[in-house]
């Protein structure tokens, strides 16, 4: 049993029913004993879907399946298992994926092309598809509109707590709901998506517009978060819109009626991304890194992620050591323009390095107090232009080694 993250909430937020969505989960015995590990979301007919997937060149067979069918823009089911990623499993992994899809399609009563699939867990082990097929009758019987807690727990691997978020929002004058779950704790440096995340809304939004909104929101949320710099083979984020809210379908992504909906979608994704970083394997501190003064926003993000992924920076934070030299190092290795003699570094709002050297007169007491807390803020200005970015990460402790040394057992 993994030690709970110090950031684990006392309970999941309440997510009310979202019209057109039913969720179910069962214990199929794919890897784990005595816990749910197979999740199904049933969607109303004509539900529109969009997704973002890992760009890893060693991506899993389920990711390839989603890549093939997502352009169709509609789905009736999402099937997810934990414990086995069905990645690097050769041609047999493809067959396993197709059998899982066929099983879900038969259970829901739809075409295989209307089923999306995701798997998470150990890489390189064959997934026992017969266990999935055997569990399907009980899985469909478990479908309910309010199964959010169970669904969030089912997709966990090394997570120490389930992750979910909800927003009441609007499209024009029509009330709309958005709810979502996510999993992730290690092997986290998203490249187009998060580890696994599934979002549902009752909004009426055509797939091409949904796709545009999702990509923009992901770039500002999950793609600004990292735990260990390792991009998963299985990164999958799906957003399904059932159309049951009754709003008039927008005709373009920048329609004013979508402003509130998009803001709440982005806010929800940021909340989920931060929960993943807070549950980073072995993490004891949550770190926010702000970079300003870069050549452009893209360059600022590259620099910020260089700092966030630095083992030396992360271990310094774990040790509560204000070693700003490690931050300077991470800026320099990022490969983006930075003016060494204008560079400044702040921790907890206190400037400790400026104009290319340390500030000898700074008061160390508030910095020390800040580093003893659980939420750490680092700010860097690289002195070039006006580009800026914010990313989130966690510290690196011995707990990360302990978890990953035992992961396959």
N, C-alpha and C positions, 0 to 999 in steps of 0.2 A: 504494500500500500504506500503510495507516494505521499510525502508530507504536503499538506495543503499550502498553497501560495498564501503569503500574508495579505494579499490583495483579494482573496476569495470573498465574494459577497455572501451575506447571510442567506440570501435566497435569490432565485431568478426574478426578474421583473415580471409582473403579470402581463401576459399577452392574451387579449381576448380573441374570440373566434374571428377568423378572416374568411369572409364568404367565398366559397369555391375551393377551400383547402381542407383536406383531412390528413392527419398524420398518424402513423402507427410504428411500432417497434417491437421486436421479439429477440430472445436469446437463441441464436442459431448455432452457437458453438463453433464459430469460424476460427477463433483463437482463444477467446476468454471463456472462463467458466463462471456460471451463475451471474451473468450480466448481459443486458441487451447489447447486441452488436449488429443488428440489421434494421434499417430505417426505410420507410416508404412514405412518400408524400403523394397523395392523389389529388389531381387538379381538375377543375371543371373543364368541360369541353371548350375548345377554342381559346384556352389560356395562352397568352403570349409570353414568350420567354427570351431572355438574353443571358449571356454568360461571358466570363473571361476565364481563360485557362493558362496554365503554365506554358512558358516558352522553352522549358527544359528540353534538350535534345534526347534525353533518356526518359521521356514522359511515359506514363502508364497507358495500358490498353483502354481503360475507361476514359481517359482524357482524349484519346484518339476517337473514341466513339462519339463523345460530346462534340468534338470539333467537326465531325462529319454531319451530325444531325441538327446542331444549333442553327445553322443558316435557314432551316425550315421555319423557324420562328414560333412554333407551337409545341406544346407538350401536355401530356395527361398524367405523367408520373415521373418521380425522381426516386431512384433506388440507391441506397448508400450502405456500405458495410465498413466496419472498423476492424482492426486487428491484422489485416492483410491488404497491402496496397495494389496487388495484382500488377506490379511494375517489374520490368525486366524478367518476364515470365515467358518470353518467346511466343511462338504461334499458339501455344496452348492458352496463353493469357487472352488472346483474341477470341478464341473459341469460348472460354469461360465467360468473358464479357457478353458475348452474343447470347449465351444460354441464360445469363442473369437478366438481360434485357427481354428475352422472349418470355421468361417466367413472369416478369412484372407486367408485360403487355397483355398476357393471357389473363392475369388476375384483375387488371383494371378494365380490360376490354378495349384495347386500342392497338394501333399499328406500332411495330417496333421502333419506327422513326419518331414516335411521340414519347419515347422513354429516354430520360437522361440518367446517367449512372456515375457514381464516384466510389472510390475505394481508398482507404487510408490505413496505414500500418506498416508492417515489415516489408521491405523490398526483397524481391528475388525468391520468394516462396510461392509455390502454386496454391491458388485459392481453392478450397474444397467446395466447388459449385453445387455438388449434390446436397450439401447442408443448406444452401440458400434455397434451392428448389423445394426441399422438404419443408422448410419453414414458411413458404409462401402462403399456404392456407391460413395459418395462424396469424401471419402478418396482416393479411387483408381483413381478418376479423377484428384486429386491434385498432383499425382506423377510427379516429375520432377528431373532432374539430378543435379540441382543447388539449392535445397531447404534446404541448411545447416542451415542458420540462423533460419528459421521457425522450423526446427526439434529440434535445440538446445533449443529454447524457449519453445517448447511444453512439454518437459519432466521435466521442472522445477516445484518445489513445493515451499519451502521457500527460494530458491535461489533468490538472488537479481540481478544476471546477468547470461546470458547464457555462456556456456563454450565450446570452440572448439579449435582444433589445427590441423596443417597440416605439412607434410614433403614431399618434393621431395627427393627421394632416388634412390637406384639402387640395382639390383641383378646381379652381374657380370657387363656386359656392358649395360644392359637393364634398361632404366628409369622406375621407379616405383613410385606410389603415395600412401600415407597413410593419411587418414583424420579421425577425430574422434570427438565425442561430449560426454559430461558428465553432470551429475547433482548431486548436493549434497550440503548441507549446515549444517544440523543437523542430529543427530543419525549417527555419522560417526566415526567408528573405524574399517576399513575394515578387514575382515577375509577371505581372498582368493580373494576378488574383491572390487570394489568400490560400491557406492550406485547404480547408473546406468551409464553405459558407453557403447558406441557402436562405434566400429572402423571398417573402411572399407579400403581395399587395392585392387588394380588391379593385385597384384602379383599372380603368379602361385605357390602355396605352398600347399602340401598335408596336410590334417587335423592333422595327428599325429605330424608332424613337427611344424605346426602352434601352436598346443597345447603346445609343449615344449617351444617354443619361448615366448609365451604369459605368461605362468606361471613364467618363470624366470624374465621377465620384470615387471610383477605385483608385485612380491616379492620385487623389487627394487624401486617401485614407490608408488602405492596405498596402499600397505601393510606397507609403511613407513610413513603414514599420518594419523592424527587423529584430530578430532575437540573436541569431548566430551567423548570419551571412550565407546560409545554405538554402538554396531554392529547391523546393520539393519537386519530386517527379509527378505529384498528384494534384497540384494547386487547381482548385475548381471553385468558382463562385457562380451561382445561378440565381437569377431574379425572375420570378414568375408573377404575372399580372392576370388575375382571373376575369377582370372586366365586370365584376358584380356590383361595383359601387354606383354605377349609373351615370357617371360623368360623360360628357361628350368627348369623344376621342380627339386628342390634339393632332394637328397635322404637321407640326414641326417641333423639334426639340427645344427651341428657344421661345416657344409660345409663352406669353406672360402668365397664362393660367397655370403653368407648370412651375413657376418660381418657388412657391411654398413647398410643393411636393419635392422638388429637387433639393432644396435646402435641408429638408428633413431626412431625405434619403442619404445625403452626404453626412449629416450629423449622426445618423444611425450607424453608418459604415465606420466612421471614426470611432464611435463608442466600441464597436466590436473589435476593431483593430487594436485599440488600446487595451482591451481585455486580454487579447492574445499576448501582447507584450508583457502585461502584468503577470501572466501565467507562464512566462518563459521558464524553461527547465532550470530549476534551482534558483530562480530569481529572488532577490530580497529587496531590490529597489527598481522603481520605474523612472526612466530618464527621458526628459524632453530636451531636444537639441534644436536650437534656432541658429541658423546661419544667415547673415546679412552681408551686404556689400559685395556680393559676387557679380560676375560678368552678366549673368541672367539667372532666372529661376531654376533652369535645368542644372546649371553649374552649381548653384547653391545646394540643390538636392544631392548631387554627387558628393560634394564636400561633407554635407551633414551625414550621409550614409557611411562615408569613410570613417567619420568619428564614431558613429553608432556601432559599426562592425569591428572596431579595433579591440582586440582582446586586452591590450594594455590599458586603454581607456576604461573598459568595462571592469577589469580587475581592480584598477585604482579606485573606482567608485565603490566596488564591493568592499574594499579595505578602508573606505572613508578617507582617502588621501587626495588632497587637492593638487594632484600632480599635473599642472597645466601644460607641462612640456609634452606630455603624451597627446594632448589635444592638438598642439602645434604640429607634432609629427604627423598626425592623421590628416590635418589640412594639407600638409606638404606632399603627402603621397597620393592625394586624390587625383592629381593630374589636371586640375583646373587652376585658372589664374588666381593668384593671391599675392598681395604685396606684403612681404615679410616685415617691412619697417612701418607698416600701418596696421598690422594685425592686432586685434584685441580679443581677450578671452575673459568671460565672466562666469562665475558659478554662484547660483543663488542670488543673482542680482548684484553681486560685488565684483568689480573689475579687478582682476589679479594679474593681468598682463596687458600691456598697451604699447603701441608704437615700437613693436619688435623686441620688447624686453619685459621682465617682471616688474610689477609695481611694488617697490620695496616698502612703501609706507602703508600698504593696505591692511585693514583690520582683519586678522585671521579668525577671530572668534565667531562672527556670524557665518563664515564659510564652513568652519568646523561643525557648527550647530546644524547648518543646512545639510551637510553630508551625512549626519547621523540620522536624518529623517528618511522616510521611505520614498518620497518623490523628489527627484533631483532635476534641477534646471541648469543647462549649460548654454551659453550664448557666445557666438563667435562672429566678429566682423572682419572680413578679409580685405577690405580697403580698396576695392576695384571699381564697383559700380553700384547698382541698386537691386540686384537679384537677391531673392530671399527664399527660404524654405524652412519647414519644420518637420522633424521626424521623431519617432518614438522608439525606444528600445528598453532593455533591462540590463542589469549588471551580470557579471559572469562569476559564479561561485563554484566551489567544489561539487555542489549538488548537481551541476550539469554533467560532470564526469560520472558521478554515481549512477544517474539515470540512464545515460547512454551506454555505459559499460555493461549494463544488465538488460538492455532493451529487448533482445531476442529471446531471453529466457522466459 
